[in-house]
Amino acid sequence: MNLSGKRAVVFGGTSGIGLAIVERLAAEGVEVIAASRTAAKRKVPEPRASRHSVDVLDREALAHFYENHGPFDIMVNTAVPSGRAQGPFAEMTLDGFQSTFDKLWGYVNSVRLGLTSFNAHASLVLVSGFPARKCLPGSSAISTVGNAIEGFVRAIAPEISPRRINAVSPGIIDTPLFAQEGMEREQFFQQATGTHPIPRAGTPAEVAQAVLFLIKNDFTTGSVVDVDGGATLP
Ligand SMILES: NC(=O)c1ccc[n+]([C@@H]2O[C@H](COP(=O)([O-])OP(=O)(O)OC[C@H]3O[C@@H](n4cnc5c(N)ncnc54)[C@H](OP(=O)(O)O)[C@@H]3O)[C@@H](O)[C@H]2O)c1
């Protein structure tokens, strides 16, 4: 499928996986908006991509964004709000567990409020994560949210047809997400991936490649593509 001339928005498109997707789309000739809360301060591959500051949890601002910038052929949401709870479930605050769901609400908002701005054959892609199907100790909230995102994709795919919606499920990917959590990067990546069939962190570009596949493949909807180095395998 030739994407040249199509219009796209990538929420979370100013960092990590989202930025790699913006770069791939721009290289395919797509007119792409990289949207995030602090987009005005971030770098994107101009002039092929533009930036827009919007918070996917702010419904009014998001509706306003769609009204003013649609229609779109492609919508990708990789935004991951910061309030993610990690650690043993028994020690986790319920507020922390609940705020981890902000990622889901941002995704639901971006699909629901964009429905009238998506072209009839638009392609939408969301991001879950390998803990959805292989929960590690301390990841119960993230795992639950990942399952909810994959369930959401399957639930609404029939309702929004002929538009398509799919998800990618990354493994451990080397992005600024981990810097924000103050971890020792190399040590963390070695420990976290050492037992995986492909024992290394993935790159944002490897996830972006799978997102491009889902955008281009007209016969996929309601599906989840794992890009995780085999992290979910026994
Ligand atoms: N990296 C991994 O190993 C990994 C593994 C599994 C799943 N994932 C998933 O992959 C996705 C992308 O992760 P990443 O590693 O690329 O993260 P990242 O580098 O931290 O990028 C997150 C992006 O989301 C934006 N964002 C955060 N809150 C937002 C909001 N409320 N509204 C709009 N934009 C918002 C951020 O920009 P602003 O701060 O400017 O808003 C940033 O552009 C996430 O869904 C994450 O859960 C990542």
The ligand as a Tripos MOL2 file, in Angstrom:
@<TRIPOS>MOLECULE
LIG
   48    52     1     0     0
SMALL
NO_CHARGES

@<TRIPOS>ATOM
      1 N1          9.7670    0.9420   26.1340 N.am      1 LIG1
      2 C1          9.3590   -0.2880   26.4520 C.2       1 LIG1
      3 O1         10.1520   -1.1770   26.8270 O.2       1 LIG1
      4 C2          7.9140   -0.6600   26.3360 C.ar      1 LIG1
      5 C3          7.5490   -1.9960   26.5930 C.ar      1 LIG1
      6 C4          6.2330   -2.3650   26.4790 C.ar      1 LIG1
      7 C5          5.2770   -1.4150   26.1370 C.ar      1 LIG1
      8 N2          5.6510   -0.1220   25.9070 N.ar      1 LIG1
      9 C6          4.6290    0.8310   25.5430 C.3       1 LIG1
     10 O2          5.0070    1.5070   24.3620 O.3       1 LIG1
     11 C7          4.4250    2.8160   24.3590 C.3       1 LIG1
     12 C8          5.5030    3.8540   24.0790 C.3       1 LIG1
     13 O3          6.4880    3.7900   25.0870 O.3       1 LIG1
     14 P1          7.9140    4.5040   24.9410 P.3       1 LIG1
     15 O4          8.8810    3.6120   25.5780 O.co2     1 LIG1
     16 O5          8.0900    4.9500   23.5320 O.co2     1 LIG1
     17 O6          7.6950    5.7670   25.9190 O.3       1 LIG1
     18 P2          8.3830    7.2270   25.9230 P.3       1 LIG1
     19 O7          9.6510    7.2450   25.1660 O.co2     1 LIG1
     20 O8          8.3840    7.6380   27.3510 O.co2     1 LIG1
     21 O9          7.3260    8.1290   25.1240 O.3       1 LIG1
     22 C9          6.0630    8.3650   25.6680 C.3       1 LIG1
     23 C10         5.3920    9.4610   24.8570 C.3       1 LIG1
     24 O10         4.0640    9.6620   25.3790 O.3       1 LIG1
     25 C11         3.8360   11.0610   25.4920 C.3       1 LIG1
     26 N3          2.7950   11.2390   26.5010 N.ar      1 LIG1
     27 C12         2.8240   10.8700   27.7930 C.ar      1 LIG1
     28 N4          1.6720   11.1980   28.3940 N.ar      1 LIG1
     29 C13         0.9010   11.8000   27.4470 C.ar      1 LIG1
     30 C14        -0.4010   12.3670   27.4590 C.ar      1 LIG1
     31 N5         -1.1470   12.3660   28.5740 N.pl3     1 LIG1
     32 N6         -0.8860   12.8940   26.3110 N.ar      1 LIG1
     33 C15        -0.1420   12.9090   25.1720 C.ar      1 LIG1
     34 N7          1.0970   12.3730   25.1010 N.ar      1 LIG1
     35 C16         1.6070   11.8340   26.2370 C.ar      1 LIG1
     36 C17         5.2170   11.6300   25.8560 C.3       1 LIG1
     37 O11         5.3840   13.0000   25.5300 O.3       1 LIG1
     38 P3          5.0090   14.2100   26.5400 P.3       1 LIG1
     39 O12         5.7460   13.9710   27.8050 O.co2     1 LIG1
     40 O13         5.4210   15.4180   25.7610 O.co2     1 LIG1
     41 O14         3.5190   14.1570   26.7200 O.co2     1 LIG1
     42 C18         6.0910   10.8050   24.9180 C.3       1 LIG1
     43 O15         6.0790   11.3730   23.6140 O.3       1 LIG1
     44 C19         3.7390    2.9740   25.7210 C.3       1 LIG1
     45 O16         2.3750    2.6590   25.5820 O.3       1 LIG1
     46 C20         4.4280    1.9120   26.5950 C.3       1 LIG1
     47 O17         3.6090    1.4810   27.6480 O.3       1 LIG1
     48 C21         6.9500    0.2850   25.9970 C.ar      1 LIG1
@<TRIPOS>BOND
     1     1     2 1
     2     2     3 2
     3     2     4 1
     4     4     5 ar
     5     4    48 ar
     6     5     6 ar
     7     6     7 ar
     8     7     8 ar
     9     8     9 1
    10     8    48 ar
    11     9    10 1
    12     9    46 1
    13    10    11 1
    14    11    12 1
    15    11    44 1
    16    12    13 1
    17    13    14 1
    18    14    15 2
    19    14    16 1
    20    14    17 1
    21    17    18 1
    22    18    19 2
    23    18    20 1
    24    18    21 1
    25    21    22 1
    26    22    23 1
    27    23    24 1
    28    23    42 1
    29    24    25 1
    30    25    26 1
    31    25    36 1
    32    26    27 ar
    33    26    35 ar
    34    27    28 ar
    35    28    29 ar
    36    29    30 ar
    37    29    35 ar
    38    30    31 1
    39    30    32 ar
    40    32    33 ar
    41    33    34 ar
    42    34    35 ar
    43    36    37 1
    44    36    42 1
    45    37    38 1
    46    38    39 2
    47    38    40 1
    48    38    41 1
    49    42    43 1
    50    44    45 1
    51    44    46 1
    52    46    47 1
@<TRIPOS>SUBSTRUCTURE
     1 LIG1         1 GROUP 0 **** ****
